[in-house]
Amino acid sequence: MTEKTFKLPDVGEGLTEAEIVQWRVKEGDTVAVNDVIVEIETAKSLVELPSPFAGTVSGILVEEGATVEVGTPIFQVSPAGAGGKTPAKASGKVKEAADTEPAVADGPPSSSLTGTGPKADAVRRRPRRSRATAVPAAPEAPAEAPRPADAPAEAPRPADAPRAAASRPDPRGAAVAAAGAAGAAVQDRFNQLIQRVLAKPPVRKAAKDLGINLADVPATGAGGEVTKQDLISYQAQRESEVDSADTFWSSSSKPQDSRIERVPVKGVRKATAKAMVDSAFSAPHVSIFVDVDASRTMEFVKRLKASRDFEGIKVSPLLILAKAVIWAAARNPSVNATWAGDEIHVKHFMNLGIAAATPRGLMVPNIKDAQDLSLKELAVALNELATTARAGKTPPADMRGGTLTITNIGALGIDTGTPIINPGEVAIVAFGTIKQKPWVLDGEVIPRWITTLGGSFDHRVVDGDLSARFMADVAAILEEPALLLD
């Protein structure tokens, strides 16, 4: 049977390349169908690839960190039975052969072994010697030791028996050596397993993002595993050591070229850069800003947090903004559309994108058919989206098909900004931080919870009037969430 080669597949629509992040197997490992063999990073997310073949890994064709095109061979598998026997099976057969092999006398067998009589009976009663036990050399007899009269002429003297046995080829040697080699291979594999650092997948992911070797982290877990707190403590110690030892700035005495850090542009960063350039220079952007009194939204969020229906669900003002955007888009449908050259495709569904900052860069997964979700369902969807994105586990399907996007820059304490429209869409809303400011209400200056919304629109589809009405509708919900009950 021939080796089977696995080629890098297109795990998302239109993807052309991916980076090999981490191999989960090595040459010589046995894999079954659907066993995870490698983790790759595409332009959209981290993806674990399962093996389509069963057998023994015979070749790792691409190193970790390399970026390869779709269709490139990345590893090979020898089907079961194509190669030699596995060490475990070989070891078992050697053992079986040793257990069933007849006992061998110290010296050459005499003709009485095949006959009957006292000598034959004595040989049959002779204790069996273990095949794995070394035979000690008998003390050497005096050179002049007399030979018994009734001993066969061809039988060697007792003192010569060990020498004769040592001078003859031992058919047991190869079997014992094979058993020893098999045992050593099993022991090596066992040592590799026990030396592997124990840690849960989220801890491993965090360590990888921080560039920390888990073997260097002291483990305090009950089972000897590295915990999240162990990782945090180690990183804090490492940062303090770096701070005390050196700063970000390199010494001026070093050559200028060595003072420049070169970061490869690939994966999510590469895809984001291309998408933003395409959007900025193909869609004529127009931006609108509006200050909003979100005091009633803050009160509403507080009531939701205390509600039994939302127990265990994270609730934030972003939830109300998301519902406001859906509500406003229904009143101004052209903001939920795509420019298609000679057509405008107005979408009668809302795949609401949420821009998420992750260790791997900016990602914009979207909530499918968000218009059909209740407030509680939308809250759950937002939480799941954020958690999955930060862990780098967003599937490629969740990155496709967005119709309108929200970017929550307020989470970083920023008041507002001019966001770039996500490619394929015509509108994006930036949500600024909510903080108390002096606000005029009924002729009096009082402290209120104020936020600033910033919206960018494709002016080919959304003109000034439409963008203003859309932003006013979003602001109206934040000022009075009860409008959602209409």
C-alpha positions in Angstrom: 0.0 0.0 0.0 1.3 3.5 -0.8 1.5 6.5 1.4 -1.4 8.9 1.5 -0.7 12.7 1.3 -2.9 15.3 3.0 -3.1 18.7 1.3 -4.0 21.9 2.9 -7.7 22.4 2.3 -9.7 25.6 1.9 -11.4 25.9 5.3 -13.2 29.0 4.4 -14.7 30.5 1.3 -12.1 32.0 -1.0 -9.1 31.5 1.4 -5.8 31.0 -0.5 -3.3 30.4 2.3 -2.8 29.6 5.9 0.0 29.5 8.5 1.0 26.2 10.2 0.7 27.2 13.9 1.2 23.9 15.8 1.5 20.2 14.9 -0.4 17.9 17.2 1.4 14.8 15.9 4.9 13.9 14.9 6.5 11.3 12.6 5.9 7.8 13.8 2.6 8.6 15.7 -0.4 6.5 14.9 -3.6 8.5 14.0 -7.2 7.6 13.4 -9.7 9.2 11.1 -10.8 12.6 12.5 -7.9 12.9 15.0 -6.7 16.5 15.2 -3.3 16.6 13.5 -2.5 20.3 13.1 -3.7 23.8 14.1 -3.6 26.4 11.3 -4.2 30.2 11.3 -6.1 31.6 8.3 -6.9 35.2 7.5 -10.0 34.8 9.7 -9.4 32.4 12.6 -7.6 29.5 14.2 -8.7 26.2 12.8 -8.0 22.6 13.9 -7.7 20.2 11.0 -8.6 16.5 11.5 -6.9 13.6 9.7 -8.9 12.1 6.8 -6.6 9.0 6.9 -5.8 6.3 9.5 -2.3 4.9 9.9 1.2 6.0 10.9 2.5 9.5 10.3 5.4 9.1 7.9 6.2 12.7 7.0 5.7 16.2 8.3 6.1 18.2 5.1 5.7 21.8 6.4 7.4 23.3 9.5 5.5 25.3 12.2 5.4 29.0 11.4 5.4 28.5 7.6 2.7 30.0 5.5 1.6 27.8 2.6 -1.0 28.0 -0.1 -4.2 25.9 -0.3 -3.5 22.6 -2.0 0.1 22.3 -0.7 1.0 18.8 0.7 1.5 19.2 4.5 1.8 15.6 5.9 1.8 12.0 4.9 0.3 8.8 6.4 1.3 5.2 5.8 -1.9 3.1 6.0 -2.0 0.4 8.8 -0.2 -2.7 7.7 1.9 -1.0 5.0 5.1 -0.8 7.1 6.7 -2.9 9.7 5.1 -4.0 12.9 4.7 -1.6 15.7 7.1 -1.9 18.6 4.4 -3.0 20.9 3.3 -5.9 18.7 6.9 -6.9 18.0 7.6 -6.9 21.7 4.6 -9.1 22.3 5.7 -11.7 19.7 9.2 -11.8 21.1 7.8 -12.5 24.5 5.6 -15.2 23.2 8.5 -16.8 21.4 10.5 -16.7 24.6 7.7 -18.2 26.7 7.1 -21.1 24.3 10.7 -22.0 23.5 11.8 -25.4 25.0 14.4 -25.4 27.7 18.0 -25.8 26.5 20.6 -27.8 28.4 23.9 -26.3 29.5 25.8 -28.4 27.0 25.2 -29.9 23.6 22.2 -32.3 23.6 23.2 -36.0 23.6 21.3 -38.7 21.8 19.6 -39.7 25.0 17.4 -36.5 24.8 15.3 -38.2 22.1 15.1 -41.5 23.8 14.2 -42.9 27.2 16.1 -43.9 30.3 17.5 -42.2 33.3 19.4 -39.5 31.5 16.4 -38.5 29.4 14.2 -38.3 32.5 16.8 -36.2 34.3 16.9 -33.8 31.4 13.1 -33.5 31.4 13.1 -32.8 35.1 15.8 -30.2 34.8 14.5 -26.7 36.0 13.6 -24.4 33.2 15.8 -21.2 32.9 14.2 -17.9 32.1 15.2 -16.5 28.7 15.7 -13.0 30.1 18.1 -14.1 32.9 21.8 -14.1 32.2 23.5 -17.5 32.7 26.3 -17.1 35.2 29.6 -18.7 34.3 30.4 -21.9 36.2 33.6 -22.0 38.2 36.4 -23.3 36.2 37.4 -26.9 37.0 41.0 -28.1 37.5 42.7 -28.8 34.2 43.5 -32.3 35.2 39.9 -33.2 36.3 39.2 -36.9 35.4 36.4 -37.7 33.0 33.8 -40.1 34.2 34.1 -43.5 32.6 30.5 -43.7 31.5 30.4 -40.3 30.0 30.0 -40.2 26.3 33.2 -39.4 24.4 31.6 -36.4 22.6 30.2 -34.7 25.8 32.4 -31.8 26.9 33.7 -31.5 30.4 31.5 -29.4 32.8 34.2 -26.7 33.0 34.1 -26.4 29.2 30.3 -26.3 28.9 29.9 -22.5 29.4 32.8 -21.9 27.0 31.2 -24.1 24.3 27.9 -22.4 24.8 29.5 -19.0 24.4 31.4 -20.0 21.3 28.2 -21.2 19.5 25.9 -18.7 17.8 23.0 -18.1 20.2 19.6 -18.1 18.4 18.1 -16.4 21.4 20.4 -13.3 21.1 18.5 -11.6 18.3 15.1 -12.2 20.0 16.4 -10.8 23.3 17.9 -7.8 21.6 14.7 -7.1 19.7 12.7 -7.3 23.0 15.2 -4.9 24.6 14.9 -2.4 21.7 11.1 -2.6 21.8 11.1 -2.0 25.5 13.5 1.0 25.1 11.1 2.5 22.5 8.1 2.1 24.8 10.1 3.6 27.7 11.1 6.6 25.5 7.5 7.2 24.5 6.5 7.0 28.2 9.2 9.5 29.2 7.9 11.9 26.5 4.4 11.7 27.8 5.3 12.2 31.5 7.6 15.1 30.6 4.8 16.9 28.7 3.6 19.9 30.7 0.0 19.5 31.9 -2.2 22.5 31.2 -5.8 23.1 30.0 -6.2 24.4 26.4 -7.0 28.0 27.4 -3.8 28.1 29.5 -1.8 26.7 26.6 -3.3 29.3 24.2 -2.6 32.2 26.6 1.0 30.9 27.1 1.5 30.8 23.3 0.2 34.3 22.9 2.5 35.6 25.6 5.5 33.7 24.2 5.9 31.6 27.4 7.3 28.1 27.5 5.0 26.2 29.9 7.9 24.0 31.0 9.4 27.1 32.6 6.2 27.9 34.7 6.1 26.4 38.2 2.9 24.3 38.4 0.7 24.4 41.5 -2.4 22.6 40.2 -3.8 19.6 42.1 -2.7 17.2 39.4 0.6 18.9 38.7 -0.9 21.1 35.9 0.0 24.7 35.2 -3.0 26.9 36.1 -4.1 30.3 34.9 -2.9 31.9 38.1 0.5 30.2 37.6 0.8 31.8 34.2 -0.2 35.2 35.5 2.3 35.0 38.3 5.1 33.9 36.0 4.3 36.7 33.5 4.2 39.3 36.2 7.6 38.1 37.4 9.0 38.1 33.9 7.7 41.6 33.2 9.3 42.9 36.5 12.6 41.4 35.5 12.4 42.9 32.1 11.5 46.3 33.5 14.4 46.2 35.9 16.9 44.9 33.4 16.1 46.9 30.3 13.6 49.2 28.7 11.8 49.2 25.4 14.4 51.5 23.9 17.6 49.9 22.6 21.0 51.3 23.4 22.2 54.0 21.0 25.5 52.2 20.8 24.0 49.4 18.8 23.8 49.5 15.0 20.6 51.1 13.9 19.5 48.1 11.9 19.6 45.9 15.0 17.3 48.4 16.8 14.4 47.7 14.4 12.0 44.9 15.2 10.6 43.3 12.1 7.1 41.8 12.5 5.9 39.6 9.6 2.5 40.7 8.2 0.4 37.6 7.9 -2.8 35.9 9.0 -5.5 38.2 10.4 -3.3 41.3 10.2 -2.6 40.8 6.5 -6.2 40.2 5.7 -7.3 43.2 7.8 -4.8 45.5 6.1 -6.0 44.5 2.6 -9.7 44.8 3.5 -9.3 48.3 5.0 -7.3 49.6 2.1 -9.8 48.2 -0.4 -12.7 49.7 1.6 -11.1 53.1 2.2 -10.2 53.7 -1.4 -13.2 52.1 -3.1 -16.1 53.3 -0.9 -16.5 57.1 -0.5 -16.8 57.5 3.3 -19.0 60.1 5.0 -19.1 60.3 8.8 -21.6 61.7 11.2 -21.4 62.2 15.0 -24.0 62.6 17.7 -23.9 63.1 21.5 -26.4 61.0 23.3 -27.8 61.2 26.9 -27.6 57.5 27.7 -28.8 57.8 31.4 -31.9 55.8 30.9 -30.0 53.1 29.0 -27.7 52.8 32.1 -30.8 52.5 34.4 -32.3 49.9 32.0 -29.0 47.9 32.0 -29.0 48.0 35.8 -32.5 46.6 36.0 -31.7 43.8 33.5 -28.7 42.8 35.6 -30.9 42.5 38.7 -33.6 40.6 36.7 -34.0 36.8 37.3 -34.4 36.3 33.6 -30.9 37.6 32.9 -29.3 35.8 35.8 -25.8 34.5 34.8 -25.8 36.5 31.6 -23.4 39.4 31.1 -25.4 42.6 30.2 -23.8 45.9 29.1 -24.9 49.0 27.2 -23.6 47.4 24.0 -26.6 45.1 24.2 -29.0 48.1 24.0 -26.9 49.7 21.2 -27.1 46.4 19.2 -30.9 46.3 19.6 -31.0 50.0 18.7 -29.0 49.5 15.4 -31.4 46.6 14.4 -34.4 48.7 15.2 -33.1 51.8 13.3 -32.0 49.7 10.3 -35.6 48.4 9.9 -36.7 52.0 9.7 -33.9 52.9 7.3 -33.4 49.8 5.2 -30.7 51.1 2.8 -28.1 51.2 5.5 -28.3 47.4 5.6 -27.2 46.9 2.0 -24.3 46.1 -0.4 -23.0 48.2 -3.3 -22.8 45.8 -6.3 -21.8 48.1 -9.1 -24.9 48.4 -11.2 -27.2 47.3 -8.3 -27.8 48.0 -4.6 -28.6 44.8 -2.7 -30.8 45.7 0.3 -30.8 42.9 2.8 -34.0 41.9 4.5 -32.0 40.2 7.3 -29.4 41.5 9.8 -26.1 39.7 10.2 -24.8 42.1 12.9 -21.0 42.3 13.0 -19.2 43.1 16.2 -15.6 44.3 15.8 -13.5 42.5 18.4 -9.9 43.2 19.4 -8.1 39.9 19.9 -4.4 38.9 20.5 -4.3 38.0 16.8 -5.7 41.3 15.6 -9.0 42.8 14.7 -11.8 40.4 13.9 -15.4 41.0 12.9 -17.6 38.0 13.5 -21.3 38.5 13.0 -24.5 37.3 14.7 -26.7 35.6 12.0 -30.3 36.8 11.7 -29.9 39.1 14.7 -33.3 40.7 13.9 -35.0 37.5 15.0 -33.4 37.4 18.5 -35.1 38.6 21.7 -33.1 40.9 24.0 -32.1 37.9 26.1 -31.1 35.8 23.1 -29.1 38.7 21.7 -27.3 39.1 25.1 -26.3 35.4 25.0 -25.1 35.7 21.4 -23.0 38.7 22.1 -21.3 36.9 25.1 -20.6 33.8 23.0 -19.3 35.8 20.1 -16.8 37.8 22.3 -15.6 34.7 24.2 -15.0 32.7 21.1 -13.3 35.6 19.3 -10.9 36.3 22.1 -10.0 32.6 22.3 -9.2 32.7 18.6 -11.8 30.0 17.9 -14.2 31.9 15.7 -15.1 29.6 12.7 -14.7 31.0 9.2 -18.5 30.8 8.6 -19.1 33.4 11.4 -16.8 35.8 9.7 -18.7 35.8 6.4 -21.9 37.5 5.3 -22.0 40.5 7.7 -24.5 43.2 6.7 -23.8 46.0 9.3 -21.1 46.4 11.9 -20.7 47.9 15.4 -17.3 48.8 16.9 -17.2 49.4 20.6 -14.2 51.8 21.0 -15.7 53.0 24.3 -14.4 49.8 26.0 -11.0 51.4 25.7 -12.1 54.8 27.1 -12.3 56.5 23.7 -15.0 59.1 23.1 -15.5 58.6 19.3 -13.8 58.0 16.0 -14.2 57.6 12.2 -14.3 53.9 11.6 -13.7 52.3 8.2 -16.6 50.4 6.7 -16.3 46.6 6.7 -15.9 45.4 3.1 -19.2 44.4 1.5 -21.2 46.7 3.8 -22.3 50.3 3.6 -22.5 51.4 7.3 -20.6 51.0 10.6 -21.4 52.5 14.0 -18.7 53.4 16.6 -19.8 53.3 20.2 -17.9 55.7 22.4 -17.3 55.5 26.2 -20.2 56.4 28.5 -19.3 58.8 31.3 -20.8 61.5 33.4 -20.7 65.0 31.9 -22.6 68.2 32.6 -25.8 68.2 30.5 -28.5 70.8 30.1 -31.9 69.3 30.8 -35.0 71.5 31.1 -32.8 74.6 31.4 -30.7 73.1 34.2 -27.1 71.8 34.1 -27.0 68.4 35.7 -24.6 65.4 35.5 -25.8 62.8 33.0 -24.4 59.6 31.4 -23.2 60.8 28.0 -21.8 59.0 25.0 -20.9 59.9 21.5 -21.9 57.8 18.5 -19.8 58.0 15.3 -21.1 56.5 12.0 -19.4 56.0 8.7 -21.4 55.4 5.5 -20.8 54.5 1.9 -22.0 57.7 0.2 -22.8 55.8 -3.0 -25.7 54.1 -1.1 -26.3 56.2 2.0 -26.5 60.0 1.4 -26.5 62.6 4.1 -30.2 62.6 4.8 -30.4 58.9 5.2 -27.3 58.6 7.4 -28.6 61.4 9.7 -32.0 59.8 10.1 -30.4 56.4 10.9 -28.1 57.9 13.5 -30.9 59.9 15.1 -33.0 56.7 15.4 -30.1 54.9 17.1 -29.6 57.8 19.5 -33.4 57.8 20.2 -33.3 54.2 21.6 -30.3 55.0 23.8 -32.1 58.0 25.2 -35.3 56.0 25.7 -35.0 52.2 25.6 -38.8 51.9 26.1 -39.2 52.7 22.4 -38.1 49.1 21.7 -41.5 48.0 23.1 -43.3 49.7 20.2 
